[in-house]
Amino acid sequence: MESTLIPVVIVALVSLGQISRVASECATFPALFNFGDSTSDTGGIQAAFPTFSQAEFAPYGMTFPGKPFLRYSDGRLGVDFLSEALGIPYLSPYFQSVGSNYTYGVNFATAGATSQAVTYISPFSLNVQLNQFREFKQRVLASNGSDRTRNLNALPSPSVFSRAIYYVDIGGNDFSYGYTRNMTFDQVKGYIHQVVDGIIFLVKGVYAEGGKTFIISDVGPQGCVPYFLTNFPNLAVTYDSAGCAREFNAVTQYYNGLLRKASRLMRAAFTGTTIVYLNSYDIKYALTLNAASYGFQYATRACCGTGGDYNYNFGVQCGESKIVNGKSVVSTTCKDPSQYLNWDGVHYTEAANRIITRQILSGNYFDPKLPLDTLCSLNTI
């Protein structure tokens, strides 16, 4: 059941993805600090490595704001909708040097990031993101009392660090790291406890810095994602009624069980904290299984791609054109992304992100319950 929400009015789009809005702020949680990968990256990888990110170029951002938005989607991500619900500006990435507003939090997420400290797509694994948070907090505290520094850099009040929500949404790349190294399903299951360990390390570190409220998201049903459905032909799979590969999903569910248990243990160990496990898997799987009832025509087919059953080709990504075997292969984009759950073979569309976030805000998928709609006057998304 969805929360009773207060309407949000989006007033103006200004530079670097910031939105001005007339909306109530959540007094209970005045800031949001996000750790993660491309599912919640709001420009971090682009700021660190300009021109590296697909999200810098069309057709990314075609739905919102109508141009590239530095998000891996056609529009807003879940973290953007969460910010809207809380009544705070979209989170500026830690690496963004111009136009940042850190008053209401920071986004440390970067595309390709992993929980483990491994050499993969991005060097900004979770331990690095933790160090960035520590450095950020130290600099905020050092600048406390300097009005000039605070105004120029839009820094938060030191008091927000103990009152903020710390949102952790990472882990998917740790799985693909193993699969791209030709690991079997059992071999991947054998090391994913290290993914959980990375998250425990982060929570412990933020807790030592005064963090008290954590939302830790699990990993969604990877067996329903075009990237996994097409990219690993060496792995034998079977398909369920939703068209998802059971074996990929089984590994993900095994990991999620470990993460849920770890979240409970951390709650017992870290006194005075609220550590909430977010069961996003069930939200996303139900959305895939019942896509039509949510208004979607395509559940496991990407909006932006190069054709085939899933409209996905790892060698020619969304927005790209390449010569393959002497022939030109051009990625094309669907006319209406809102009919698709999947945007580019890996990431969700804005339409899917909106529904997923609404389900999260209902509070029904938190363990234990976190009544955000009671603690905050949430805005409609």
BADREN-808355 format. One record per residue (C-alpha): chain; x, y, z; residue number from 1. Coordinates in Angstrom, 2 decimals. Example, Ala and Ser with C-alpha at 12.3 -4.5 7.8 and 13.67 -1.06 7.14 Angstrom:
REC,ch,u,v,w,i
REC,A,12.30,-4.50,7.80,1 .
REC,A,13.67,-1.06,7.14,2 .
***
This chain:
REC,ch,u,v,w,i
REC,A,0.00,0.00,0.00,1 .
REC,A,1.40,3.40,-0.95,2 .
REC,A,2.00,6.16,1.56,3 .
REC,A,-0.19,9.26,1.74,4 .
REC,A,2.07,11.83,0.15,5 .
REC,A,2.10,15.62,-0.17,6 .
REC,A,2.41,17.00,-3.74,7 .
REC,A,5.77,18.32,-4.90,8 .
REC,A,6.04,21.23,-7.28,9 .
REC,A,9.09,21.22,-9.53,10 .
REC,A,9.75,24.86,-10.24,11 .
REC,A,12.87,25.23,-12.34,12 .
REC,A,15.66,23.21,-13.87,13 .
REC,A,19.03,24.80,-13.34,14 .
REC,A,22.59,23.83,-14.22,15 .
REC,A,24.24,20.53,-13.38,16 .
REC,A,21.05,18.65,-12.71,17 .
REC,A,19.85,20.61,-9.71,18 .
REC,A,16.11,21.10,-9.26,19 .
REC,A,14.50,23.92,-7.30,20 .
REC,A,11.19,22.92,-5.78,21 .
REC,A,8.60,24.17,-3.35,22 .
REC,A,8.31,21.29,-0.91,23 .
REC,A,8.55,20.44,2.74,24 .
REC,A,11.83,19.07,4.03,25 .
REC,A,12.02,16.08,6.35,26 .
REC,A,13.04,17.46,9.75,27 .
REC,A,13.80,13.97,11.04,28 .
REC,A,16.30,13.27,8.27,29 .
REC,A,17.72,16.58,7.01,30 .
REC,A,20.32,14.98,4.74,31 .
REC,A,20.99,11.94,2.57,32 .
REC,A,24.38,10.36,1.95,33 .
REC,A,24.45,7.76,-0.81,34 .
REC,A,27.00,5.03,-1.51,35 .
REC,A,26.74,2.85,-4.59,36 .
REC,A,27.28,2.23,-8.29,37 .
REC,A,25.64,3.25,-11.59,38 .
REC,A,22.15,2.54,-10.28,39 .
REC,A,22.49,5.68,-8.14,40 .
REC,A,25.38,7.61,-9.74,41 .
REC,A,24.29,11.21,-10.35,42 .
REC,A,27.45,12.26,-12.17,43 .
REC,A,30.31,10.91,-10.09,44 .
REC,A,32.04,8.84,-12.76,45 .
REC,A,31.68,11.67,-15.30,46 .
REC,A,33.25,14.17,-12.90,47 .
REC,A,36.13,11.78,-12.19,48 .
REC,A,36.66,10.69,-15.80,49 .
REC,A,35.12,13.14,-18.29,50 .
REC,A,33.88,11.59,-21.58,51 .
REC,A,34.15,8.09,-20.04,52 .
REC,A,30.49,7.81,-19.17,53 .
REC,A,27.77,6.84,-21.65,54 .
REC,A,25.42,8.91,-19.51,55 .
REC,A,27.09,12.09,-20.83,56 .
REC,A,25.60,11.54,-24.26,57 .
REC,A,22.24,11.12,-25.96,58 .
REC,A,19.88,9.34,-25.72,59 .
REC,A,20.50,9.27,-21.95,60 .
REC,A,18.22,11.78,-20.25,61 .
REC,A,15.75,11.86,-23.15,62 .
REC,A,12.71,11.60,-20.85,63 .
REC,A,14.02,13.89,-18.12,64 .
REC,A,15.24,16.56,-18.48,65 .
REC,A,15.26,16.06,-22.26,66 .
REC,A,19.05,16.00,-22.57,67 .
REC,A,21.93,14.01,-21.02,68 .
REC,A,21.58,14.18,-17.25,69 .
REC,A,24.68,12.19,-16.18,70 .
REC,A,22.40,9.36,-15.07,71 .
REC,A,22.37,5.84,-16.49,72 .
REC,A,18.75,6.04,-17.52,73 .
REC,A,16.40,7.97,-19.75,74 .
REC,A,15.67,10.15,-16.73,75 .
REC,A,15.65,10.09,-12.96,76 .
REC,A,17.07,7.35,-10.76,77 .
REC,A,15.68,5.94,-7.55,78 .
REC,A,17.94,8.20,-5.50,79 .
REC,A,16.51,11.21,-7.35,80 .
REC,A,12.95,10.19,-6.54,81 .
REC,A,13.97,9.56,-2.93,82 .
REC,A,15.41,13.08,-2.79,83 .
REC,A,12.17,14.48,-4.21,84 .
REC,A,10.14,12.58,-1.61,85 .
REC,A,12.32,13.95,1.21,86 .
REC,A,12.10,17.48,-0.20,87 .
REC,A,15.82,17.95,-0.79,88 .
REC,A,17.74,18.84,-3.97,89 .
REC,A,19.14,16.08,-6.13,90 .
REC,A,22.42,14.91,-4.63,91 .
REC,A,25.61,16.41,-6.02,92 .
REC,A,28.38,13.88,-6.65,93 .
REC,A,31.44,14.04,-4.41,94 .
REC,A,33.74,14.73,-7.35,95 .
REC,A,31.72,17.60,-8.83,96 .
REC,A,33.85,20.74,-8.57,97 .
REC,A,31.39,23.35,-9.89,98 .
REC,A,27.77,23.96,-9.01,99 .
REC,A,27.58,21.49,-6.14,100 .
REC,A,25.17,21.83,-3.24,101 .
REC,A,26.18,19.61,-0.33,102 .
REC,A,23.84,21.21,2.19,103 .
REC,A,21.53,18.19,2.15,104 .
REC,A,24.06,15.43,1.58,105 .
REC,A,26.52,13.95,-0.90,106 .
REC,A,26.47,11.19,-3.48,107 .
REC,A,29.58,9.02,-3.35,108 .
REC,A,28.25,6.48,-5.86,109 .
REC,A,30.12,5.96,-9.12,110 .
REC,A,29.28,3.75,-12.07,111 .
REC,A,31.09,0.43,-12.06,112 .
REC,A,31.82,0.51,-8.33,113 .
REC,A,32.03,-2.69,-6.32,114 .
REC,A,31.70,-3.55,-2.67,115 .
REC,A,34.94,-5.49,-2.78,116 .
REC,A,38.24,-3.74,-3.43,117 .
REC,A,38.86,-5.41,-6.80,118 .
REC,A,40.25,-4.19,-10.11,119 .
REC,A,37.22,-3.85,-12.32,120 .
REC,A,35.31,-1.05,-14.09,121 .
REC,A,35.73,1.65,-11.44,122 .
REC,A,38.50,2.26,-8.88,123 .
REC,A,35.97,3.73,-6.43,124 .
REC,A,35.01,0.65,-4.47,125 .
REC,A,33.11,0.92,-1.21,126 .
REC,A,36.21,1.34,0.95,127 .
REC,A,37.26,4.29,-1.22,128 .
REC,A,33.78,5.81,-0.91,129 .
REC,A,34.06,5.46,2.86,130 .
REC,A,37.37,7.32,2.85,131 .
REC,A,35.79,10.04,0.73,132 .
REC,A,33.00,10.39,3.27,133 .
REC,A,35.49,10.64,6.12,134 .
REC,A,37.45,13.30,4.26,135 .
REC,A,34.29,15.23,3.47,136 .
REC,A,33.15,15.20,7.08,137 .
REC,A,36.56,16.31,8.34,138 .
REC,A,36.58,19.26,5.95,139 .
REC,A,33.06,20.26,6.92,140 .
REC,A,34.00,20.23,10.60,141 .
REC,A,37.19,22.17,9.86,142 .
REC,A,35.19,24.85,8.05,143 .
REC,A,32.59,25.13,10.81,144 .
REC,A,32.24,28.73,11.89,145 .
REC,A,33.45,30.13,8.60,146 .
REC,A,30.39,31.67,6.97,147 .
REC,A,32.34,32.50,3.84,148 .
REC,A,33.44,28.88,3.33,149 .
REC,A,29.98,27.53,4.10,150 .
REC,A,28.22,29.88,1.69,151 .
REC,A,30.65,29.35,-1.17,152 .
REC,A,30.56,25.58,-1.01,153 .
REC,A,27.03,24.93,0.27,154 .
REC,A,28.18,22.66,3.06,155 .
REC,A,25.94,20.95,5.59,156 .
REC,A,25.70,21.77,9.24,157 .
REC,A,27.91,19.45,11.31,158 .
REC,A,24.79,18.28,13.13,159 .
REC,A,23.38,16.52,10.06,160 .
REC,A,25.94,13.71,10.16,161 .
REC,A,24.18,12.08,13.10,162 .
REC,A,20.69,12.73,11.70,163 .
REC,A,21.09,11.84,8.04,164 .
REC,A,19.99,8.74,6.17,165 .
REC,A,22.94,6.71,4.90,166 .
REC,A,21.75,4.81,1.84,167 .
REC,A,23.78,1.88,0.50,168 .
REC,A,22.92,0.43,-2.91,169 .
REC,A,25.76,-1.64,-4.30,170 .
REC,A,26.74,-5.22,-5.11,171 .
REC,A,25.55,-5.91,-8.64,172 .
REC,A,28.96,-5.32,-10.20,173 .
REC,A,30.54,-7.76,-7.76,174 .
REC,A,28.48,-10.51,-9.38,175 .
REC,A,29.29,-9.53,-12.95,176 .
REC,A,32.95,-9.31,-11.93,177 .
REC,A,32.86,-13.04,-11.27,178 .
REC,A,30.80,-13.98,-14.31,179 .
REC,A,33.08,-12.04,-16.67,180 .
REC,A,35.94,-14.14,-15.33,181 .
REC,A,34.13,-17.31,-16.39,182 .
REC,A,33.20,-18.31,-12.87,183 .
REC,A,30.39,-20.79,-12.38,184 .
REC,A,27.33,-19.99,-10.31,185 .
REC,A,28.77,-21.97,-7.40,186 .
REC,A,32.10,-20.15,-7.65,187 .
REC,A,30.35,-16.78,-7.50,188 .
REC,A,28.35,-17.95,-4.50,189 .
REC,A,31.65,-18.93,-2.91,190 .
REC,A,33.01,-15.40,-2.76,191 .
REC,A,29.98,-13.17,-2.34,192 .
REC,A,30.33,-13.19,1.44,193 .
REC,A,33.14,-10.73,0.69,194 .
REC,A,30.54,-8.41,-0.86,195 .
REC,A,28.66,-8.47,2.43,196 .
REC,A,31.91,-7.89,4.31,197 .
REC,A,32.50,-4.73,2.27,198 .
REC,A,29.11,-3.37,3.27,199 .
REC,A,29.70,-4.23,6.93,200 .
REC,A,33.02,-2.39,6.73,201 .
REC,A,31.28,0.69,5.34,202 .
REC,A,28.51,0.71,7.95,203 .
REC,A,31.01,0.20,10.75,204 .
REC,A,33.11,3.10,9.44,205 .
REC,A,30.17,5.49,9.05,206 .
REC,A,28.87,4.46,12.47,207 .
REC,A,32.25,5.39,13.96,208 .
REC,A,31.78,8.83,12.39,209 .
REC,A,28.40,9.27,14.08,210 .
REC,A,26.02,7.80,11.49,211 .
REC,A,22.88,6.30,13.01,212 .
REC,A,20.32,5.56,10.28,213 .
REC,A,21.18,3.18,7.46,214 .
REC,A,19.14,1.76,4.60,215 .
REC,A,20.96,-1.14,2.97,216 .
REC,A,19.52,-2.33,-0.32,217 .
REC,A,19.90,-5.87,-1.56,218 .
REC,A,20.59,-6.80,-5.20,219 .
REC,A,17.68,-7.16,-7.60,220 .
REC,A,16.83,-10.14,-9.84,221 .
REC,A,19.80,-10.19,-12.20,222 .
REC,A,18.31,-13.10,-14.11,223 .
REC,A,15.67,-10.70,-15.47,224 .
REC,A,18.21,-8.22,-16.86,225 .
REC,A,19.18,-8.28,-20.58,226 .
REC,A,22.90,-7.99,-19.76,227 .
REC,A,22.84,-11.24,-17.82,228 .
REC,A,20.38,-12.94,-20.16,229 .
REC,A,22.64,-12.42,-23.18,230 .
REC,A,26.22,-12.03,-22.03,231 .
REC,A,27.15,-15.41,-20.52,232 .
REC,A,26.32,-18.22,-22.98,233 .
REC,A,28.77,-20.51,-21.18,234 .
REC,A,26.40,-20.68,-18.21,235 .
REC,A,23.47,-23.07,-18.63,236 .
REC,A,20.21,-21.56,-17.42,237 .
REC,A,16.51,-22.31,-17.26,238 .
REC,A,13.71,-19.77,-17.44,239 .
REC,A,10.77,-19.08,-15.17,240 .
REC,A,7.33,-17.75,-16.05,241 .
REC,A,8.60,-14.16,-16.01,242 .
REC,A,11.25,-15.00,-18.60,243 .
REC,A,14.04,-14.70,-16.04,244 .
REC,A,17.03,-17.02,-15.70,245 .
REC,A,16.53,-18.96,-12.47,246 .
REC,A,20.19,-19.67,-11.83,247 .
REC,A,21.28,-16.01,-11.81,248 .
REC,A,18.40,-15.16,-9.51,249 .
REC,A,19.23,-18.03,-7.17,250 .
REC,A,22.74,-16.66,-6.64,251 .
REC,A,21.33,-13.20,-6.01,252 .
REC,A,18.82,-14.53,-3.50,253 .
REC,A,21.56,-16.44,-1.70,254 .
REC,A,23.53,-13.21,-1.36,255 .
REC,A,20.47,-11.29,-0.21,256 .
REC,A,19.94,-13.82,2.56,257 .
REC,A,23.49,-13.24,3.78,258 .
REC,A,23.01,-9.48,3.64,259 .
REC,A,19.74,-9.60,5.58,260 .
REC,A,21.39,-11.69,8.30,261 .
REC,A,24.36,-9.31,8.44,262 .
REC,A,22.00,-6.34,8.79,263 .
REC,A,20.37,-7.96,11.81,264 .
REC,A,23.74,-8.70,13.39,265 .
REC,A,24.87,-5.10,12.85,266 .
REC,A,21.72,-3.79,14.52,267 .
REC,A,22.60,-5.82,17.59,268 .
REC,A,26.26,-4.80,17.55,269 .
REC,A,25.98,-1.08,16.81,270 .
REC,A,23.97,0.42,19.64,271 .
REC,A,21.73,3.39,19.02,272 .
REC,A,21.42,2.72,15.30,273 .
REC,A,18.58,2.05,12.90,274 .
REC,A,19.92,-0.38,10.31,275 .
REC,A,17.27,-1.34,7.79,276 .
REC,A,17.52,-4.05,5.16,277 .
REC,A,15.69,-3.10,1.96,278 .
REC,A,14.15,-6.01,0.06,279 .
REC,A,14.27,-4.47,-3.40,280 .
REC,A,14.48,-7.92,-5.00,281 .
REC,A,10.82,-8.66,-4.36,282 .
REC,A,9.77,-5.25,-5.65,283 .
REC,A,11.70,-5.64,-8.89,284 .
REC,A,10.77,-9.26,-9.49,285 .
REC,A,7.07,-8.56,-8.97,286 .
REC,A,7.39,-5.64,-11.37,287 .
REC,A,8.92,-7.94,-13.98,288 .
REC,A,6.41,-10.72,-13.45,289 .
REC,A,3.42,-8.37,-13.55,290 .
REC,A,4.78,-5.74,-15.92,291 .
REC,A,1.54,-5.40,-17.88,292 .
REC,A,-0.48,-4.62,-14.77,293 .
REC,A,1.87,-1.69,-14.11,294 .
REC,A,1.43,-0.40,-17.66,295 .
REC,A,4.61,-1.80,-19.19,296 .
REC,A,4.70,-3.68,-22.49,297 .
REC,A,8.26,-5.00,-22.23,298 .
REC,A,9.72,-6.55,-19.09,299 .
REC,A,13.04,-8.08,-20.16,300 .
REC,A,13.73,-6.18,-23.39,301 .
REC,A,15.80,-2.98,-23.39,302 .
REC,A,14.46,0.27,-24.80,303 .
REC,A,17.83,1.31,-26.21,304 .
REC,A,19.87,-1.29,-28.06,305 .
REC,A,20.75,-3.07,-31.29,306 .
REC,A,18.06,-5.72,-31.71,307 .
REC,A,17.66,-9.37,-30.82,308 .
REC,A,15.36,-10.97,-28.28,309 .
REC,A,16.47,-8.59,-25.53,310 .
REC,A,17.59,-5.66,-27.70,311 .
REC,A,21.03,-5.79,-26.14,312 .
REC,A,24.56,-6.26,-27.43,313 .
REC,A,27.43,-5.81,-25.01,314 .
REC,A,29.73,-4.82,-27.87,315 .
REC,A,27.50,-1.97,-29.05,316 .
REC,A,26.04,-0.14,-26.09,317 .
REC,A,23.13,2.29,-25.98,318 .
REC,A,23.94,5.39,-28.01,319 .
REC,A,26.84,3.76,-29.85,320 .
REC,A,27.50,2.79,-33.45,321 .
REC,A,30.33,0.45,-34.43,322 .
REC,A,31.62,-1.65,-37.28,323 .
REC,A,31.12,-5.31,-36.38,324 .
REC,A,32.37,-7.99,-38.78,325 .
REC,A,32.56,-5.40,-41.53,326 .
REC,A,29.01,-4.15,-40.99,327 .
REC,A,27.74,-1.01,-39.33,328 .
REC,A,25.76,-1.72,-36.16,329 .
REC,A,23.81,1.22,-34.77,330 .
REC,A,22.01,1.39,-31.45,331 .
REC,A,18.47,2.73,-31.69,332 .
REC,A,16.06,3.95,-29.04,333 .
REC,A,12.43,3.02,-28.56,334 .
REC,A,9.80,5.71,-29.05,335 .
REC,A,8.31,5.42,-25.57,336 .
REC,A,10.66,4.40,-22.72,337 .
REC,A,7.72,4.35,-20.30,338 .
REC,A,6.62,1.09,-21.94,339 .
REC,A,9.89,-0.59,-20.90,340 .
REC,A,11.25,-1.63,-17.53,341 .
REC,A,14.80,-1.72,-18.85,342 .
REC,A,16.52,1.24,-20.44,343 .
REC,A,19.88,0.12,-21.85,344 .
REC,A,20.21,-3.56,-21.04,345 .
REC,A,21.49,-2.94,-17.52,346 .
REC,A,19.58,-0.07,-15.90,347 .
REC,A,15.93,0.70,-15.31,348 .
REC,A,13.90,3.37,-17.08,349 .
REC,A,12.68,6.42,-15.21,350 .
REC,A,9.16,4.96,-15.26,351 .
REC,A,10.38,1.80,-13.54,352 .
REC,A,12.53,3.76,-11.07,353 .
REC,A,9.52,5.81,-10.05,354 .
REC,A,7.38,2.75,-9.30,355 .
REC,A,10.21,0.99,-7.46,356 .
REC,A,10.80,4.04,-5.25,357 .
REC,A,7.10,4.38,-4.50,358 .
REC,A,7.10,0.78,-3.32,359 .
REC,A,10.17,1.43,-1.19,360 .
REC,A,8.53,4.46,0.42,361 .
REC,A,5.49,2.38,1.31,362 .
REC,A,7.66,0.87,4.04,363 .
REC,A,6.47,-2.66,3.28,364 .
REC,A,9.88,-3.84,2.13,365 .
REC,A,11.98,-2.67,5.07,366 .
REC,A,13.32,-5.07,7.70,367 .
REC,A,12.64,-3.84,10.33,368 .
REC,A,9.92,-1.37,9.47,369 .
REC,A,11.00,2.23,8.91,370 .
REC,A,7.85,4.38,8.69,371 .
REC,A,9.23,7.17,6.54,372 .
REC,A,5.71,8.39,5.82,373 .
REC,A,5.21,8.91,9.57,374 .
REC,A,8.65,10.32,10.29,375 .
REC,A,8.51,12.71,7.32,376 .
REC,A,5.88,14.61,5.38,377 .
REC,A,6.85,12.93,2.15,378 .
REC,A,6.26,14.57,-1.20,379 .
REC,A,4.49,12.85,-4.06,380 .
REC,A,6.76,11.33,-6.68,381 .
***
